[in-house]
Amino acid sequence: MASYDIIGSIAIIKGEGKTKQQKLQQAEELLKKPSINTVVEKATEIKGRLRTFKTKYIAGEKTLETFHKENNCIFKLNVETCYFSPRQVNDRKDLAEKIKKSDKVLIMFSGIGCYPTVIYKKAKPKKITTIEISRACNDYAKINRSLNKIPEDKIEIIQGDVKKKMPKEKFDVIIMVRPNLKTTFLKQALSCAKKGTKIFYQGFSKESDLPKMIRQLEEEAIQNKKKLIIKDIKKSGDIAPYKFRYRIEILVA
Ligand SMILES: C[S@@+](CC[C@H](N)C(=O)[O-])C[C@H]1O[C@@H](n2cnc3c(N)ncnc32)[C@H](O)[C@@H]1O
C-alpha cells in the first residue's frame, strides 16, 4: 500500500516508524508537487461509526478542507470530519456503468456524496436517494450536489441512522457503501427491496473468510423472509495485510 494518500491539495502521510525529520523530509518532497499545498499525518486509525481519523499538521498551508477532482466530478470536504477514500475512484466508475436510466437508486452510507454524484453524472438514473448519519458529510453532500450542477430533486439526501430513517419506498438498485463494522445492515436494505432489486454490498474480509460472509448474508435474508442470489463477487481494494474490500452483487429473488 502507498505510504500516503492525496485528497485534493492535501497529502496524508503515514507516520509510523518515521522520525520527525523523516516526516518533514517527506512533506518537503510532496510540497514540490504543484497540486499539493498541505501535508498532514494520519495520527489515529479510522474509528467509530463515522469512520473518521485524527490528523497532525506537518507542513504547508494549515487547512483540512479541500476540493478533490475525480471521474469528471468535484468534491469539497474536510479530511478529518468526513470519510472519503480516493482509492475507490474505479469502484464508483464501475458501479455507474451498471446503473440504467430507468433505475430508482438508494445509496446507503453516502458520505460526502461521491458515489451519488459520480453515478448521477455518468448514468443519469431516474432518481437517487441517499442516507447518511454524519451531519458534516451531509452538509458537504449538499454543496457537492450543487457544485456538480445536479438538480436537488435528482439526489435526495436523508439525514439519519439507517436503523431509524430508511425510506418507505422500494428501489431497483441499493448500493451499500458500508462502514467496516460488525453489523451487516442487510435487514435495513431488504426493507427497501422488492423482487428483482439488485444490491451492491460492500463487505470486508480475508479471502478464506469469504464463504462465511456470504453464508451470513444468506441466513440473514432468510430471517427476513427474502432469498438472495449471489451474481458476482469482486475484490475492490485491500484494507490491511490479507484483508480485502469485496463488492458483492446480489439479486433479491
Ligand atoms: C465507509 S464510509 C462510506 C462513505 C462514502 N460512501 C464514501 O465512500 O466516501 C461509511 C459511512 O457510513 C456512515 N454511517 C455509519 N453508520 C451509519 C448508520 N447507522 N446510518 C447511516 N450512516 C452511517 C458514516 O458516517 C460514513 O460516512
PDBQT file of the ligand as one rigid body, heavy atoms in Angstrom, charges set to zero:
ROOT
HETATM    1  C1  LIG A 301     -17.106   3.715   4.619  1.00  0.00    +0.000 C 
HETATM    2  S1  LIG A 301     -17.937   5.267   4.805  1.00  0.00    +0.000 S 
HETATM    3  C2  LIG A 301     -18.531   5.493   3.170  1.00  0.00    +0.000 C 
HETATM    4  C3  LIG A 301     -18.783   6.931   2.885  1.00  0.00    +0.000 C 
HETATM    5  C4  LIG A 301     -18.960   7.273   1.394  1.00  0.00    +0.000 C 
HETATM    6  N1  LIG A 301     -19.897   6.418   0.750  1.00  0.00    +0.000 N 
HETATM    7  C5  LIG A 301     -17.638   7.271   0.681  1.00  0.00    +0.000 C 
HETATM    8  O1  LIG A 301     -17.305   6.266   0.044  1.00  0.00    +0.000 OA
HETATM    9  O2  LIG A 301     -16.910   8.265   0.794  1.00  0.00    +0.000 OA
HETATM   10  C6  LIG A 301     -19.316   4.807   5.726  1.00  0.00    +0.000 C 
HETATM   11  C7  LIG A 301     -20.273   5.969   6.041  1.00  0.00    +0.000 C 
HETATM   12  O3  LIG A 301     -21.371   5.405   6.766  1.00  0.00    +0.000 OA
HETATM   13  C8  LIG A 301     -21.841   6.356   7.694  1.00  0.00    +0.000 C 
HETATM   14  N2  LIG A 301     -22.619   5.604   8.697  1.00  0.00    +0.000 N 
HETATM   15  C9  LIG A 301     -22.155   4.766   9.635  1.00  0.00    +0.000 A 
HETATM   16  N3  LIG A 301     -23.162   4.199  10.345  1.00  0.00    +0.000 NA
HETATM   17  C10 LIG A 301     -24.304   4.695   9.816  1.00  0.00    +0.000 A 
HETATM   18  C11 LIG A 301     -25.684   4.494  10.098  1.00  0.00    +0.000 A 
HETATM   19  N4  LIG A 301     -26.075   3.664  11.079  1.00  0.00    +0.000 N 
HETATM   20  N5  LIG A 301     -26.601   5.133   9.345  1.00  0.00    +0.000 NA
HETATM   21  C12 LIG A 301     -26.221   5.979   8.346  1.00  0.00    +0.000 A 
HETATM   22  N6  LIG A 301     -24.920   6.221   8.032  1.00  0.00    +0.000 NA
HETATM   23  C13 LIG A 301     -23.972   5.597   8.756  1.00  0.00    +0.000 A 
HETATM   24  C14 LIG A 301     -20.582   7.035   8.207  1.00  0.00    +0.000 C 
HETATM   25  O4  LIG A 301     -20.843   8.310   8.748  1.00  0.00    +0.000 OA
HETATM   26  C15 LIG A 301     -19.710   7.080   6.932  1.00  0.00    +0.000 C 
HETATM   27  O5  LIG A 301     -19.826   8.304   6.262  1.00  0.00    +0.000 OA
ENDROOT
TORSDOF 0
